[in-house]
Amino acid sequence: MNRALILEAIVELQRRKLRTGLTLLGMIFGVAAIVAMLAVGEGSKREALRLVAELGLNNILLESKNIAAEKLKDVRVRSLGLSAADAAAAMSVVPGAQSVALKKEIKVDQLVYGTNIVAGRAFAVSHAYAEHGGLQVNLGRWLVPEDGASLAPVCVLGARLAKSLFGDFNPIGERIKLNHTWLEVVGVLADRSAGKSDFEGVKLGLDDERLFVSWESGRARFLFKQIEDEVDGISLRLDEKVAPDAAARVLQTLIEQRHANADDTNLIVPMGLYRQNQQTQRIFTIVMSSIAAVSLLVGGIGIMNIMLANVLERRREIGLKRALGARRRDVVEQFLAEALVIAVTGALMGLLLGAITAYSIASLAGWSVAWSPLSLLIAVAMCIAVGLAFGVFPAKQASRLDPIAALRSDG
């Protein structure tokens, strides 16, 4: 279609502003619904990936259960609890196991810097813990194997814990007191507190409020009850080619055998949590897509309605053009140009309304919004395709008018 035809279509539609505006509403709402749905859906997907990254997409997590003291004694008759030996056995048995990380919570009686006493949690962890949990160091360094080998009295702080202890002061090289042990701060983690605090029921972002010492140093310098699990959590990193579900079944069987079916551990597969989240997201997308499709269908019917009304009102104009030599193809192009103008205008205004709607939903519901250029292009293309599809029938009807009968009409 040439530019003159588009300009003529714009002028013609401007003559019927109210009718054109009402027709546009259907297209605008349809595109806005699609754009908002795609933006929220893409944002949810990226947020889910970000959250599951804290757990490790290629990890399998094994955690000890919190069991009441009176029941724990009975459990210990069959099982000694989660241990470093379990981790070593998992590395030997589970297919595709590449590395393992351990953690054990240290009971905090007091955590002091100068006169500042704060609440916090402390953990003894192996040096692979940061890699498995996707932890990034903001200041200083993470724990290294040499720290454990020498039982070095050093620690790394989570971002919020460092803020509570030191404020805006750089804590690297400073000494803090954990219970009765002095520790030198060698690192501070990057803040990961923004966003959701849990993912599919699993708590996240807790590392920001924690203190970490090396596994060997923690086990040597702090006291633990004999009845406790030696290890609170084991993270097993898998090769990317290995299916986490299959590896998890092997690990589950191994632990059941080693613990005599005591049921004293929880197994978490982050990939499984991600799939569960995406299944819920797909249901949401299907529902929203259906609503958007109905809105676009209504908009398309509106375009057909206005085009048919225009054909009836402009019978004499069409007859005159045909009598002056206009071909049926010229008449079809004229009405399709008007349908195209309505569709494109509706798509552009729908994009704007969709963006406003998406950010409003994100603000009110606390969801994330992300944009995919391809998705936006698909939304616009769908709107234009629907507009043209519903404009074809009226255009064909106009082209089939008998010129003589059209000139004699009162329209």
N, C-alpha and C positions, 0 to 999 in steps of 0.2 A: 504494500500500500504506500502511495506517495504522500508527501507532506501535505499537499493541498487537500487531499481527501480526509486526512486526520483533522486538519483545521476546520474543514467544513462540518465534520462530525461534532467537533467541540462547540461550534457556533449553534448547531441545531439542538444539541442537548442543553445549552444554556438558555434557550428559549423556553424550556420546560424545566425550570430549576427544581420545583417541588417534587415533581415526578421522578426526575433524575436523582435527586437527593435521597428519596425514599428507596429507590432501587439500589443505590450505593450502600445503604445500611447493611443489607444482607451480605454483600461481598466483604464489607469492612469487618463485620463481626465474624464471618467465617475465617478470613485470613488471620484476624487477631487471635482467634481461638487456636488455630494451628501454630502460629508463631509462639504464643505463650506456652502452649503444651510442649513444643520442641525445645524451647529455652529452658523450661523447668526440668524437662526430662534429661536433657544433656547436662544440666547443672547437677542433677541428682546422680547421674552416672559418674561424673568426674569427682563429686564429693564422696561417693561410695568407694571409688578407687583410692582417693586420698586417705580415707579413714582405714580401709583395709590394709593400706601400706604400713600403718602403724603396727599392725599385727604381723605383716609379712605375707604377701600373696603366695609365696612358695614355701611357707612354713607350716609345720604342724605343731600345735601347742598342747602340752600336757601339764595340767595343774593339779596340785593336791587339793582335796576337798576339805572344807572346814567342818570338822566333826566335833560334836560336844565331848567334853572331857570324860564323862562317865561311859560314853559309848566307844571312845577312842581306845581305851584299854582292851576292850573285847576285839576291836579291829586289829590291834597290834599282835594278838595271838596268832593271826594268820599272815599278816603283812607288816613289814617293818616300815612301810611308807615309801614315798617317792625318794629316790636316791641317785647319786652320781653313777652308781653301777647300772641303774636302769638306762641312763643316758648313754653309757658306753655300750650296753647291749643293743640299744636302738640303732646306734651308729653301725653296728655289725650286721644287724638283721634287716632293717628297713631298706627296701630297694631305693636307690637314688639319693640316700642320705649323704650330704656333703659336709655339714658341720653342725655342731650342737652348742647351745648356750644355756647356762644354768643361772638360776636366781634363788636367793634365800633371804627372807625378810629378817632384819635385825630389830629386836624390840628397842624402841627409843624411850629412854627415861628422861633425857634432857639433851637438847641441841642448842649449843651456846656459842655466841661470838661476842666477846667483850661483856657488856651488860645486857645484850640482846638475847633473849631466850624465845625460841619459836617452836611451834609444833611442826613435825615433819615425819616422813617415813624413810627408813634406810634399808638398803639391800646390798648383799654381797652378790656380785655377778661375775661371770666369766667374761673375758675380753671380747668375745664374739657377740655379746648381748646388744651392743650398739648397732652393729651391722644387721642383725636379725630384726631389730625393732625399728630400723630406719632412723635412728637418732643422729642428729647433726650437732656438732660442737660449735658453739658461737665464740667462746673464748677459751684459750688454752688448748688442752688435748684430752683425749679419752684414755681410759686405762689400757695399759699394754701388758703383755705377758711378763715382762721384767718386774712390774709392780707386784705381781703375785709371787714370783719366784723369790723375791727378797722380802716379802711381807711388808712392803713399803706403806707407811702410814699416810696415804694420799687418798683423795676422794674427788668425785665429780658431782656437781650440783645441778639439779633441774632449774630451769629459768625462774619459775615463780619462787622456789625455795631460796635461790640466790638473792632475789629481790627482797624477800622478807628479812634475810639475815644482814645484807649489806646495802640495801637501797640501790642508789646509782653508783656506788663505789665499786671499783674493779677488785674482785675477790681473789684473783690469781696470786698465789704465794702466801695468802693469809691462812692462819690456823684457826680451826674451830674445834669445839669439844663435843664429841658424841659419847654420851654416857660418861665413862671415865677415860676415854681415849682421845688424844689430840691427833687431828688429821690436817694435813696441808691440802688446800684447794688447788687442784691442777687444771680444772676445766669446768666450764659452764655450758650446758646444753642450749641449743636454739629453742625459742619459745614455740610450742605447738598447742597452746591452750585455746586458740581460736577455733570455732566450729563446734560440732556436736561432742558431747562427753561420752557417748556410747554408740556402738554399731551393732545392730541385731542383738541387743542385750549384753554385749561385751563392753566393759568399761574401757575408755580410751583417754589419752592425754594425762594420765596420772604421773608419768615420768617427770613432768614439769615440777612436781612437788616432792621429789625424792632426792635422796643422797645415795651415791653409789661408791662402794669400795670394791677392790678386787676380791674374787671368790676365795682365794687362799688366805688373804689377809683377814677378810671378814670371819672366816671359819676359825682362824687362829686367835684373833684378838677379842672376840665377843662370845658371850655365853649363850648356849642353846639348851633347851630341855631335852633329855634323852628320848622322851616319848614322841617328840616332834618328828616330822618328816625332815630328812637331811636336805631335801630340795623342795622348794615351793613350786617351782615351775621349770619345765624343760621346753626349749624351742629347738625344733629340728628343721634345718634348712634342707630342701630337696632340690634335686636337679630339675630344671625347667621342663625337661622331656618326660618326667615322671608324673603320673596322675595322682594328685594329692589324696583323692578318696581311696584309691587302692593302697597307697602307702599308709594311710590312716588305719585301714582295716588290719594291716599287718602289725602296726604298732599297738593297736587295741588288743589284739590277740596275745602279743608278747607280754604286755603289762598284766593282762588277766592271768596268764600263766605264772608270772613272777610274783604276783600279789595274791595268788590263790583265790581269785575271784572275790576279793574283799570289797570291791567297788569304792575305793578310796581316792580315785582320780577322775578328773574331767578332761575329755579330749575335745579340742577346738580346731576346726579346719577353716582358716580364713577364706580360702577359695570357696568353700561351701556356703559360708555366710554371704559372700559376694553374690553367688548365684541365687541364693534365696532372696537377697535384696533386689536383684535384677528381675526376678520372676514377679515380684510385687510391682516393680516399676513397669513391666510389660503390661500387666493388667491395667494399671493407671493409664498408660499410653493408649491402649485399645479403647478404653472408655472415652478419653478425651478426644481421640481421633474420630470416634463415632459422632460425638457432639459437633466437632468441627465440620465433619462431612455433611451433617444435616444442615448446618448453618450455610455452608457453601451451596448446597442444593437449593435451599430457600432463596439464596442470592441469585442463583442461575435462573430459577423460575421467575424471579422479579425482572431479570433482564429480558426474558422471553415475553413477559407481560407488557413491559414498556415498548418493546420493539413491535409487538402486534398492534398495540394501541397507536403507535406512530404510523404504522402501515395504513390503518383505517383512516387516520386523520389526514394523511398526505397522499391519498389516492390520486387526486387531480395533479399534484406535483409529479408523482411517478408517471402518470399517463402522459403528461406534457414532455417529460424527459424522453420517454420511449418514442413519442411521436417525433421528436427532434433528432432521433437517431441513436439514443442511448441503448446499449445492448443489455440483455438480461444480466450478464456478468457485471456490468457497471452498477446496476441497481443492487445486486448482491454485495458487491464490495462497499457500496455506500453504507448499507445497514450493518455490515460486519465491522466497519470502521467505528460506528457508534457503539457497538457492543464491546469492541476492543478498548475504546476510550474509557467506558464505564468499568471494565474489568481491571485495566491498569491503574486507574485512579483508586478503585476500591482496594487493590493490592497494596499500593503505596501507603494509603491511609491506614489500612489494616496492619501493616508492618509497624507503624508508629503506635497505634493503639495496642498491638500485641506486646511491644516492648514495655510500654507503660504498665500493662496488666501483669506481665511477668515480674517486673521489679516490685510492683505492689504486692503480689502474692509472696514473693521472697521476703519482703519487709514484714508482712503480717504473720506469715507462717514460719519464718526463720529458715526457709529453704535457700538453696543456691541456684544461681542463674548462669548459664553459659551459652555461647552462641556458636553455631556451626554455619559457615557461609553456604555450604551445600544445602542444609536444611532450609535456610531462608530462600534460597533459589528455588527449591522444590515447592515451597508454599506459594511463592509468586507465580510460578509456572502452573500450578494447579488452579489458582484463581483465574488466570488468563484463559486456560484451557476450558474451564467450566463456562466462563463468559462467552467465549466464541462458540462452544458447543450449543449453548442455549440460544445463541443469536442466529444460528444457521437456518432454523425453520422459519422464523419471521422473514429473514432475508430472501429465502426461496419463495415464500408466499408473495412478497412484494414483486419479485422478478416475474412471476407468472400472471400478474394482473394484465387484463386486456386493455391496451392503450385507449381504445375508443370508449369502452365502458367506464374506464377510470376518468376520462375527461368529462363524461356526462354526469358523473356522480356529484353529490353535494359536498363531499369531504374536501 
